[in-house]
Amino acid sequence: MKKPFILILSTSGGAGHARAAEALVQATRSAEFSVRAEHYDCLDFTSKAFKRLYSQSYLSMVNHLPELWGYLYSQAERKQYSKRGLLSVFDHFNYQRYLTELSRLKPDAIICTHFLPYISISERARRKDISAPFFAVTTDFDVHQLWVDKIISHYYVFQEESAWQLSAKGVPAEKISVTGIPVGTEFTSTTEKRVARQKLELPTGRFTVLLLSGGFGVGRVEEIVERVSNLLASFRRHSFNLLVVCGRNERLRIDLEKRGFPHNIHASIFGYVSNIHDLMDAANILVSKSGGLTSAEAMAKHLPMIIVDPIPGQETRNASIILERGAGLLALDYHNLQFKLKRVIEDPTLLRDLRESTVSLSRPRAAADIIDDVCARITM
């Protein structure tokens, strides 16, 4: 018997949508499912120039003009502004090729981890004889108006409040499931910190700070590292591990490797890593922005966060929910970051409470639960 084929679509512009898509593909490879899945970036079906323009314009705006992004995000939340601009731009760049590819692939179901893959073709997909049901997997803790579209058969959201927000936008409750955000199978369990540090060849008995640079500009990361280092150095009778992940920013990695660190800090500077789950297991606290996937991964690992510089819009909404649930702290500026980190280090009870609060936001089986539900819906 032929296995059902699930097409999973993401969109360039931030790595989280692709990570969620890959987590869903990974889930289909489990022995409990008899399905086949492939992941595509829908912008691969447009011109290279448009794909580059779309992804680079988003990253440039959130890094250099975050207030403008926040304003546009809020404006787009109003229904009358929600899709007109995106559709007119996408229409101009070969949506016909995209529709043709969807017809050729003939999936039994289409799961989207970004809204663009379906709102861009919603009015034309059925006329092009694309009969596969579309499913939307939201990748932030809140749900923006742009996700809402009549072509979607079912939505998968992070938590109960997300479902409530989606219902308030006119989506029937029976079309919404609370599953969490898909994370890789490596986030479905946690490793004891001493063991995780041994695996990474770190000193095992030290308080460990993990700093993720994703979304920060180069100068900002260096400033954050400087502030964190100065704070840790002030604890003269304590020693620490400081793990800094620079991603694909080679210049940043080289610059940080050149700098000296106080004698009580064992600093490890990483470029792009494929074992962020190991680093999260080793850490006591995460210093980061509050992107949807990063936050979901941290919660799955029961790793509390100190959130710095959340992007206005989706990241501030993610941060709000994390703070409300008591699973993290917000640093208003770099001086405040030092204060919040100092509190966490000096007060083991605070750190314990933060860690325990992550449990209510932990959804490590989201990917498997989503695939299970989609399979049930397409085989009924």
Secondary structure, DSSP 4 states (H G I P E B T S, - for coil): -PPPEEEEEE-SSSSHHHHHHHHHHHHHTSTT---EEEEEEGGGGS-HHHHHHHHHHHHHHHHH-HHHHHHHHHHHTSGGGSSHHHHHHHHTTTHHHHHHHHHHH--SEEEESSSHHHHTTHHHHTTTT--SPEEEE--SSS--GGG--TTEEEEEESSHHHHHHHHHTT--GGGEEE------GGGSS---HHHHHHHTT--TTSEEEEEE-TT--HHHHHHHHHHHHHHHHT-TT--EEEEEE-TT-HHHHHHHHHS---TTEEEEEESS-S-HHHHHHH-SEEEE---HHHHHHHHHTT--EEEESPPTTHHHHHHHHHHHTTSEEEESSHHHHHHHHHHHHH-HHHHHHHHHHGGGG--TTHHHHHHHHHHHHHH-
